[in-house]
Amino acid sequence: MSAQWVVEQPIETERLRLRPHRMSDVDDLLRFHSDPEVVRYLPWPVRDRAAVLETLAVKVGQRRAERPGDWLVLAIELRADAQHPAAADRDRVIGEVLIKRAGEHEPADETELGFAIARDAWGGGLAGEAARAMLGLAADWGLDSAVAVVAPGNEGSRRLVAKLGFEPDGTVVRRGVDLLRFRREL
Ligand SMILES: CC(C)(COP(=O)(O)OP(=O)(O)OC[C@H]1O[C@@H](n2cnc3c(N)ncnc32)[C@H](O)[C@@H]1OP(=O)(O)O)[C@@H](O)C(=O)NCCC(=O)NCCS
């Protein structure tokens, strides 16, 4: 079992590489952080380059979630050799996947998975591929289950979590809005 809450090395999947962010990812991130369709159901605003740089600075090099409540966010790189229409002539960051530790005052089994993918890379199974890798890592860490929290109108995310084997597990209120919680054993 790898050490809990630490990503020792990049995680390779069939088409992707999940790895810590770099400052040079800024333009790839801007492409989807500035897209209103991508952030529609996310708790972030549409971002300009300055805002992306500011948030990126916090994520750069991040490999662990040290304390309860911490987020660990990895860049999802689509490898140049991937069989996918969005693959470019270089490895490109097409999304982010994250895992959030339960907060100090939350039940310990509220480890949460989250994901965002650039719009030109939707619909090709890439979010599912990244999420499965992240769930595998959480299982290696010895976690028993994970949750995903989805806005009711977010059809893409609902379909995705269902395909990943998550099942409905009540609701959560965030910023005054009722969201759907899903849970999966690891
Ligand atoms: C949700 C999201 C991550 C899905 O990414 P993706 O790479 O397209 O997902 P996948 O290709 O692995 O799709 C999984 C399933 O969801 C379906 N799906 C994806 N987007 C969909 C949409 N907008 N409407 C309906 N179904 C959708 C896919 O067709 C697939 O099902 P299928 O194989 O039965 O056809 C992506 O749309 C996204 O980044 N959205 C904005 C950010 C966001 O809302 N994140 C989730 C927060 S909880």
The ligand as an SDF file (V2000), in Angstrom:
LIG
                    3D

 48 50  0  0  0  0  0  0  0  0999 V2000
  -18.8790   15.7450  -16.2230 C   0  0  0  0  0  0  0  0  0  0  0  0
  -17.6100   15.6270  -17.0700 C   0  0  0  0  0  0  0  0  0  0  0  0
  -16.3890   15.5250  -16.1420 C   0  0  0  0  0  0  0  0  0  0  0  0
  -17.7200   14.3870  -17.9480 C   0  0  0  0  0  0  0  0  0  0  0  0
  -16.5120   14.2660  -18.6750 O   0  0  0  0  0  0  0  0  0  0  0  0
  -16.3840   13.2560  -19.9050 P   0  0  0  0  0  0  0  0  0  0  0  0
  -14.9290   13.0410  -20.1770 O   0  0  0  0  0  0  0  0  0  0  0  0
  -17.2400   13.7390  -21.0060 O   0  0  0  0  0  0  0  0  0  0  0  0
  -16.9990   11.9580  -19.2770 O   0  0  0  0  0  0  0  0  0  0  0  0
  -17.0190   10.5360  -19.9380 P   0  0  0  0  0  0  0  0  0  0  0  0
  -16.7620   10.6290  -21.4340 O   0  0  0  0  0  0  0  0  0  0  0  0
  -16.1340    9.6370  -19.1050 O   0  0  0  0  0  0  0  0  0  0  0  0
  -18.5750   10.2230  -19.8210 O   0  0  0  0  0  0  0  0  0  0  0  0
  -19.1770    9.4130  -18.8950 C   0  0  0  0  0  0  0  0  0  0  0  0
  -20.6300    9.2810  -19.3250 C   0  0  0  0  0  0  0  0  0  0  0  0
  -21.3400   10.5220  -19.1690 O   0  0  0  0  0  0  0  0  0  0  0  0
  -21.9470   10.8970  -20.4170 C   0  0  0  0  0  0  0  0  0  0  0  0
  -21.9190   12.3440  -20.5510 N   0  0  0  0  0  0  0  0  0  0  0  0
  -20.8270   13.1440  -20.5560 C   0  0  0  0  0  0  0  0  0  0  0  0
  -21.2290   14.4310  -20.7000 N   0  0  0  0  0  0  0  0  0  0  0  0
  -22.5960   14.4160  -20.8030 C   0  0  0  0  0  0  0  0  0  0  0  0
  -23.5940   15.4310  -20.9360 C   0  0  0  0  0  0  0  0  0  0  0  0
  -23.2450   16.7350  -21.0200 N   0  0  0  0  0  0  0  0  0  0  0  0
  -24.8870   15.0610  -20.9720 N   0  0  0  0  0  0  0  0  0  0  0  0
  -25.2470   13.7630  -20.8670 C   0  0  0  0  0  0  0  0  0  0  0  0
  -24.3480   12.7480  -20.7280 N   0  0  0  0  0  0  0  0  0  0  0  0
  -23.0410   13.0830  -20.6980 C   0  0  0  0  0  0  0  0  0  0  0  0
  -21.0870   10.2340  -21.4470 C   0  0  0  0  0  0  0  0  0  0  0  0
  -21.7870   10.0950  -22.6650 O   0  0  0  0  0  0  0  0  0  0  0  0
  -20.7610    8.9070  -20.7840 C   0  0  0  0  0  0  0  0  0  0  0  0
  -21.8410    8.0120  -20.8500 O   0  0  0  0  0  0  0  0  0  0  0  0
  -21.9340    6.9250  -22.0140 P   0  0  0  0  0  0  0  0  0  0  0  0
  -20.5790    6.2800  -22.1000 O   0  0  0  0  0  0  0  0  0  0  0  0
  -22.9960    6.0290  -21.5210 O   0  0  0  0  0  0  0  0  0  0  0  0
  -22.2730    7.6820  -23.2290 O   0  0  0  0  0  0  0  0  0  0  0  0
  -17.4430   16.8550  -18.0250 C   0  0  0  0  0  0  0  0  0  0  0  0
  -18.6200   17.0180  -18.7490 O   0  0  0  0  0  0  0  0  0  0  0  0
  -17.0840   18.1240  -17.2980 C   0  0  0  0  0  0  0  0  0  0  0  0
  -15.9230   18.4250  -17.0640 O   0  0  0  0  0  0  0  0  0  0  0  0
  -18.1130   18.9200  -16.9340 N   0  0  0  0  0  0  0  0  0  0  0  0
  -17.8850   20.2000  -16.3040 C   0  0  0  0  0  0  0  0  0  0  0  0
  -17.3050   20.0840  -14.9040 C   0  0  0  0  0  0  0  0  0  0  0  0
  -18.2190   19.3080  -13.9890 C   0  0  0  0  0  0  0  0  0  0  0  0
  -19.4210   19.5460  -13.9840 O   0  0  0  0  0  0  0  0  0  0  0  0
  -17.6150   18.4110  -13.2120 N   0  0  0  0  0  0  0  0  0  0  0  0
  -18.3590   17.5530  -12.3080 C   0  0  0  0  0  0  0  0  0  0  0  0
  -18.6190   18.1790  -11.0050 C   0  0  0  0  0  0  0  0  0  0  0  0
  -19.4910   17.0320   -9.9460 S   0  0  0  0  0  0  0  0  0  0  0  0
  1  2  1  0
  2  3  1  0
  2  4  1  0
  2 36  1  0
  4  5  1  0
  5  6  1  0
  6  7  2  0
  6  8  1  0
  6  9  1  0
  9 10  1  0
 10 11  2  0
 10 12  1  0
 10 13  1  0
 13 14  1  0
 14 15  1  0
 15 16  1  0
 15 30  1  0
 16 17  1  0
 17 18  1  0
 17 28  1  0
 18 19  1  0
 18 27  1  0
 19 20  2  0
 20 21  1  0
 21 22  1  0
 21 27  2  0
 22 23  1  0
 22 24  2  0
 24 25  1  0
 25 26  2  0
 26 27  1  0
 28 29  1  0
 28 30  1  0
 30 31  1  0
 31 32  1  0
 32 33  2  0
 32 34  1  0
 32 35  1  0
 36 37  1  0
 36 38  1  0
 38 39  2  0
 38 40  1  0
 40 41  1  0
 41 42  1  0
 42 43  1  0
 43 44  2  0
 43 45  1  0
 45 46  1  0
 46 47  1  0
 47 48  1  0
M  END
$$$$
